Amino acid sequence: MDKNNFICLIFLLAGFSLTVSPQQVIFRYDDFTLRDDSINDKIISIFIDHNMPLVLGVIPCGHDENLIIDPDYSQFVNLKNAVHSGLFEIALHGLTHEQLSNGEFGNVIYAEQYRRLAKGKFLLDSVFRTNVQTFIPPWNAYDDNTLKALDSLSFRSISSSLTIDQPVSNKHINYYPHTLDSPNFLMKALENNKNRNGIIVLMFHPYDFNKEFTADSLENILTRISNNREVKFTTFAGLLTKNNLSDAKRINANLETNLLTKLLKTRTMIQKTSYTLFLRITNLFLYLAISIFTFAISRFLLGMKSVKMNVIFILLLILTGIAVWIHLTGPLKLLLVAVCLPILIVVIFKIISVIVNSENSLKSSK
């Protein structure tokens, strides 16, 4: 069976967990400040012209902690209208976006984190007459104190990165980490996740635009996908309104990597918890099926029918299943174990059989 047929088979097996619900896509534009900037102004105009939702990760203050806003900021009225209509969401991207320890918030004492979050939220709420509910930690760095402070200030979501070391322990906070860090990857991610009801969070910055990738390049991408009925564009606030939540269980499930998730390229989307669980179970049976198939072929080729060999194989099959379920090692190493152990068992018993038969032949000849 070639690779394409194999992947098609897996999709058929996973068919019952796939839905026709549209993919949820969030554009998260970080490092935004409230002053005239040619790139930022162009991005605002593009998203408004396309009626496309956008999350702006706003840095409210400079290092002096004074509010950054140009008196004659040309896009302010358009921006404010987009926020009030629900098209744009304002997210707090730190207070000053400066390195204090691990970023602006990681390994910083609770009181200082709370102060920075409270001040930043107050300023943005006041400027836009809104209720900021999403926090985007600078450099994607935060800790348990951050979650505690966010909870105290009634934030409802945090968007950082999908990494193992970050805490997801607060039950009142939803976690929507970015799954892509370049608009260039969006079309491929949509193709890889076709018919999956998950969330793609695309993070990008002003410094991503250069001679190779311009604002016009982004506009071309938006034009291509804006009429795609299989894709729904939204914001973090929009997800919360629709009760499309992302708790610790969902994030931990999405952190799991196995052979099947690699083949299906699931990491570019925050998958549903039920889907990741199904993939995990299917992955387990996939490894067990490979072991059983390898064992059967090896036994047939070497003509082995020992009952003891079957018992030992069943025991090793159970151990292999446990190793796969708990991710004892990487997917490829586990695959090597699933293939080599059955062959090894058959070969060992074949050698033992040959030795025993030789000894019996010698005894009978005497």
C-alpha positions as CSV (number, residue, x, y, z in Angstrom):
1,M,0.0,0.0,0.0
2,D,1.5,3.3,-1.1
3,K,1.5,6.5,1.1
4,N,-1.4,8.1,-0.7
5,N,-3.7,5.1,-0.3
6,F,-2.6,4.7,3.3
7,I,-3.6,8.3,4.1
8,C,-6.9,7.9,2.3
9,L,-7.6,4.8,4.4
10,I,-6.9,6.8,7.6
11,F,-9.3,9.5,6.5
12,L,-12.0,6.9,5.9
13,L,-11.4,5.5,9.4
14,A,-11.6,9.0,10.8
15,G,-14.7,9.9,8.8
16,F,-17.2,9.8,11.6
17,S,-15.3,12.4,13.6
18,L,-15.0,14.9,10.7
19,T,-17.7,17.5,10.3
20,V,-18.8,19.8,7.5
21,S,-18.6,22.8,9.9
22,P,-16.4,25.6,8.6
23,Q,-12.9,26.1,9.6
24,Q,-12.4,29.0,12.1
25,V,-9.6,31.4,11.1
26,I,-8.4,34.3,13.2
27,F,-5.9,36.9,12.0
28,R,-3.8,38.1,14.9
29,Y,-1.8,41.2,14.1
30,D,0.7,42.0,16.9
31,D,2.9,45.0,17.9
32,F,0.2,47.5,16.8
33,T,0.5,51.1,18.1
34,L,-2.0,53.9,17.8
35,R,-0.1,56.2,15.6
36,D,0.3,56.7,11.8
37,D,2.4,54.0,10.2
38,S,2.3,53.2,6.5
39,I,2.2,49.4,6.9
40,N,-0.3,49.5,9.8
41,D,-2.6,51.9,8.0
42,K,-2.5,49.7,4.9
43,I,-3.4,46.6,6.9
44,I,-6.3,48.3,8.6
45,S,-7.7,49.5,5.3
46,I,-7.3,46.1,3.7
47,F,-9.2,44.3,6.4
48,I,-12.0,46.9,6.5
49,D,-12.3,46.9,2.7
50,H,-12.7,43.1,2.7
51,N,-15.0,43.2,5.8
52,M,-12.6,40.7,7.3
53,P,-12.3,40.3,11.1
54,L,-9.0,41.2,12.7
55,V,-7.5,41.0,16.2
56,L,-5.1,43.8,16.9
57,G,-2.5,43.1,19.6
58,V,-2.1,46.7,20.8
59,I,0.9,48.0,22.8
60,P,-0.7,50.9,24.7
61,C,2.4,52.5,26.2
62,G,6.1,53.4,25.6
63,H,8.8,52.7,28.1
64,D,7.8,55.8,30.1
65,E,4.3,54.1,30.5
66,N,2.6,57.1,28.8
67,L,-0.2,56.3,26.4
68,I,1.0,56.1,22.8
69,I,-1.6,57.8,20.5
70,D,-1.0,60.4,17.8
71,P,-3.3,63.5,18.3
72,D,-4.2,63.3,14.6
73,Y,-4.1,59.6,14.1
74,S,-5.7,59.2,10.7
75,Q,-7.1,55.7,11.2
76,F,-8.6,56.2,14.6
77,V,-12.2,56.8,13.6
78,N,-12.1,53.8,11.1
79,L,-10.5,51.6,13.8
80,K,-13.0,52.6,16.5
81,N,-15.9,52.0,14.2
82,A,-14.6,48.6,13.3
83,V,-14.2,47.7,17.0
84,H,-17.7,48.9,17.8
85,S,-19.2,46.9,14.9
86,G,-17.5,43.7,16.1
87,L,-15.4,43.4,13.0
88,F,-12.1,44.1,14.9
89,E,-11.1,43.0,18.4
90,I,-8.6,45.0,20.5
91,A,-6.3,42.7,22.5
92,L,-3.8,43.8,25.1
93,H,-0.2,43.0,23.9
94,G,1.6,43.9,27.1
95,L,1.8,47.4,28.6
96,T,5.2,48.5,27.2
97,H,6.4,45.4,25.4
98,E,9.8,45.5,27.1
99,Q,12.0,42.7,28.5
100,L,11.7,42.6,32.2
101,S,12.7,38.9,32.8
102,N,11.4,36.3,30.5
103,G,9.7,38.8,28.2
104,E,7.5,41.3,30.0
105,F,5.5,38.9,32.1
106,G,7.4,35.6,32.5
107,N,9.0,35.2,35.9
108,V,7.7,38.6,37.1
109,I,6.1,38.9,40.5
110,Y,2.3,38.8,40.7
111,A,1.8,42.4,41.9
112,E,3.8,43.9,39.0
113,Q,2.0,41.7,36.4
114,Y,-1.4,42.7,37.8
115,R,-0.4,46.4,37.7
116,R,0.7,46.2,34.1
117,L,-2.3,44.3,33.0
118,A,-4.7,46.5,34.8
119,K,-3.2,49.7,33.5
120,G,-3.0,48.4,29.9
121,K,-6.6,47.2,30.0
122,F,-7.8,50.5,31.5
123,L,-6.1,52.6,28.8
124,L,-7.4,50.5,25.9
125,D,-10.9,50.2,27.4
126,S,-11.0,54.0,27.8
127,V,-9.6,54.8,24.3
128,F,-12.0,52.4,22.4
129,R,-14.9,52.4,24.8
130,T,-14.7,48.6,24.8
131,N,-14.0,45.7,27.2
132,V,-10.7,44.1,26.4
133,Q,-10.9,40.4,27.2
134,T,-7.9,38.9,25.3
135,F,-4.3,39.1,26.3
136,I,-1.4,38.4,23.9
137,P,1.8,38.1,26.0
138,P,4.9,39.8,24.4
139,W,7.3,37.1,23.1
140,N,4.6,34.6,24.0
141,A,6.1,34.5,27.5
142,Y,3.9,34.2,30.6
143,D,3.5,32.1,33.8
144,D,0.9,31.0,36.4
145,N,0.9,34.5,38.0
146,T,-0.2,35.9,34.6
147,L,-3.2,33.6,34.5
148,K,-4.1,34.5,38.0
149,A,-3.9,38.2,37.3
150,L,-5.9,37.8,34.1
151,D,-8.6,36.0,35.9
152,S,-8.7,38.7,38.6
153,L,-9.2,41.3,35.9
154,S,-11.9,39.3,34.1
155,F,-9.9,38.5,31.0
156,R,-11.4,35.5,29.2
157,S,-8.7,34.4,26.7
158,I,-5.0,34.4,26.1
159,S,-3.2,33.8,22.8
160,S,0.4,32.8,22.9
161,S,2.1,29.9,21.2
162,L,1.4,26.1,21.3
163,T,4.3,24.9,23.4
164,I,4.6,22.2,26.1
165,D,6.2,24.4,28.8
166,Q,3.4,27.1,29.1
167,P,0.8,26.8,31.9
168,V,-2.8,26.2,31.0
169,S,-4.1,25.7,34.5
170,N,-6.7,28.4,35.0
171,K,-10.2,27.1,34.3
172,H,-11.7,30.6,33.6
173,I,-9.2,31.4,30.8
174,N,-9.5,30.1,27.3
175,Y,-6.3,29.3,25.4
176,Y,-6.1,30.2,21.7
177,P,-2.4,29.9,20.8
178,H,-1.2,30.8,17.3
179,T,-0.8,27.9,14.9
180,L,0.7,29.8,12.0
181,D,3.3,32.6,12.0
182,S,3.2,33.6,8.4
183,P,0.3,34.4,6.0
184,N,2.2,32.4,3.3
185,F,1.3,29.2,5.2
186,L,-2.5,29.9,5.4
187,M,-3.6,28.3,2.1
188,K,-1.6,25.1,2.8
189,A,-3.0,24.9,6.4
190,L,-6.6,25.3,5.1
191,E,-5.9,22.5,2.6
192,N,-4.3,20.2,5.2
193,N,-7.3,20.7,7.6
194,K,-10.1,20.5,5.1
195,N,-13.4,19.4,6.7
196,R,-11.9,19.7,10.3
197,N,-13.9,21.8,12.7
198,G,-11.0,23.5,14.4
199,I,-9.3,26.9,14.9
200,I,-6.4,28.4,12.9
201,V,-4.8,31.4,14.5
202,L,-2.5,33.2,12.1
203,M,0.0,35.6,13.9
204,F,1.8,38.2,11.9
205,H,3.7,41.5,12.6
206,P,4.5,44.7,10.8
207,Y,8.1,43.5,10.3
208,D,6.8,40.5,8.3
209,F,6.2,42.8,5.3
210,N,9.2,43.3,3.0
211,K,10.1,43.3,-0.7
212,E,9.2,39.6,-0.9
213,F,5.9,39.8,1.0
214,T,4.0,43.0,0.8
215,A,0.6,44.3,2.0
216,D,-0.6,43.6,-1.5
217,S,0.5,40.0,-1.1
218,L,-1.7,39.7,2.0
219,E,-4.6,41.4,0.2
220,N,-4.3,38.8,-2.6
221,I,-4.6,36.0,0.0
222,L,-7.6,37.6,1.5
223,T,-9.2,37.9,-1.9
224,R,-8.7,34.2,-2.6
225,I,-10.2,33.0,0.6
226,S,-12.9,35.6,1.4
227,N,-15.6,33.7,-0.6
228,N,-14.6,30.3,0.7
229,R,-17.8,28.9,2.4
230,E,-15.7,26.3,4.2
231,V,-13.9,29.0,6.1
232,K,-15.3,31.3,8.8
233,F,-13.3,34.3,9.8
234,T,-13.7,35.5,13.4
235,T,-12.0,37.0,16.5
236,F,-11.3,35.6,19.9
237,A,-14.3,37.5,21.2
238,G,-16.3,35.9,18.4
239,L,-15.3,32.4,19.5
240,L,-16.3,33.2,23.1
241,T,-19.7,34.5,21.9
242,K,-20.3,31.2,20.0
243,N,-19.1,29.2,23.0
244,N,-16.2,27.8,21.0
245,L,-14.0,27.4,24.0
246,S,-10.5,26.1,24.4
247,D,-9.6,24.8,27.8
248,A,-6.6,23.0,29.3
249,K,-7.9,19.6,28.2
250,R,-8.2,20.8,24.6
251,I,-4.7,22.4,24.5
252,N,-3.0,19.4,26.2
253,A,-4.7,17.1,23.6
254,N,-3.4,19.2,20.8
255,L,0.1,19.1,22.2
256,E,0.2,15.3,21.7
257,T,2.3,14.3,18.6
258,N,2.1,10.8,17.1
259,L,2.5,9.1,13.8
260,L,-1.0,9.9,12.7
261,T,-0.9,13.6,13.7
262,K,2.3,13.9,11.6
263,L,0.7,12.2,8.6
264,L,-2.4,14.3,8.8
265,K,-0.5,17.5,9.6
266,T,-2.9,18.5,12.4
267,R,-0.6,21.0,14.3
268,T,-1.5,24.0,12.1
269,M,-5.0,24.0,13.7
270,I,-6.3,23.8,17.3
271,Q,-8.3,20.6,16.8
272,K,-11.4,19.6,18.7
273,T,-10.7,17.5,21.8
274,S,-12.8,14.7,20.6
275,Y,-11.0,14.6,17.3
276,T,-7.5,14.4,18.9
277,L,-8.7,11.6,21.2
278,F,-10.0,9.7,18.2
279,L,-6.7,10.2,16.5
280,R,-4.8,9.0,19.5
281,I,-6.9,5.8,19.7
282,T,-6.6,5.2,16.0
283,N,-2.9,5.7,16.2
284,L,-2.7,3.0,18.9
285,F,-4.6,0.5,16.7
286,L,-2.5,1.5,13.8
287,Y,0.7,0.5,15.6
288,L,-0.8,-2.7,16.9
289,A,-2.0,-3.6,13.4
290,I,1.5,-3.0,12.0
291,S,2.9,-5.3,14.7
292,I,0.3,-8.1,14.1
293,F,0.8,-7.8,10.3
294,T,4.6,-8.0,10.6
295,F,4.3,-10.9,13.0
296,A,2.0,-12.8,10.7
297,I,4.1,-12.3,7.6
298,S,7.3,-13.2,9.4
299,R,5.8,-16.4,10.9
300,F,4.4,-17.4,7.5
301,L,7.7,-16.9,5.7
302,L,9.7,-18.8,8.3
303,G,7.0,-21.5,8.8
304,M,6.7,-21.0,12.5
305,K,3.6,-22.2,14.4
306,S,4.8,-22.2,18.0
307,V,2.2,-21.5,20.7
308,K,4.8,-20.2,23.1
309,M,5.9,-17.7,20.5
310,N,2.3,-16.4,20.2
311,V,2.1,-15.9,24.0
312,I,5.3,-14.0,24.1
313,F,4.2,-11.9,21.2
314,I,0.9,-11.0,22.9
315,L,2.8,-9.8,26.0
316,L,5.1,-7.7,23.9
317,L,2.1,-6.4,21.9
318,I,0.6,-5.2,25.2
319,L,3.9,-3.5,26.1
320,T,4.1,-1.9,22.7
321,G,0.5,-0.6,23.1
322,I,1.4,1.0,26.4
323,A,4.5,2.6,25.0
324,V,2.5,4.1,22.1
325,W,-0.3,5.3,24.3
326,I,2.0,7.1,26.8
327,H,4.3,8.4,24.0
328,L,7.3,6.6,25.6
329,T,9.5,7.8,22.7
330,G,9.2,9.4,19.3
331,P,6.7,8.2,16.6
332,L,9.4,6.8,14.3
333,K,11.2,5.0,17.1
334,L,8.0,3.5,18.2
335,L,7.3,2.4,14.6
336,L,10.7,0.7,14.5
337,V,9.8,-1.2,17.7
338,A,6.4,-2.2,16.3
339,V,8.1,-3.6,13.2
340,C,11.3,-5.1,14.6
341,L,10.0,-6.8,17.8
342,P,7.7,-9.2,15.9
343,I,10.4,-10.1,13.5
344,L,12.9,-10.6,16.3
345,I,10.5,-13.0,18.2
346,V,10.0,-15.1,15.1
347,V,13.7,-15.2,14.2
348,I,14.6,-16.2,17.8
349,F,12.1,-19.0,17.9
350,K,13.3,-20.1,14.4
351,I,16.8,-20.3,15.7
352,I,15.8,-22.2,18.8
353,S,13.7,-24.5,16.6
354,V,16.7,-25.2,14.3
355,I,19.0,-25.9,17.3
356,V,16.4,-28.2,18.9
357,N,15.8,-30.1,15.7
358,S,19.5,-30.5,15.1
359,E,20.0,-31.9,18.6
360,N,17.1,-34.3,18.2
361,S,18.6,-35.4,14.8
362,L,21.9,-36.1,16.5
363,K,20.3,-38.0,19.3
364,S,18.2,-40.1,16.9
365,S,21.3,-40.8,14.7
366,K,23.1,-42.3,17.7
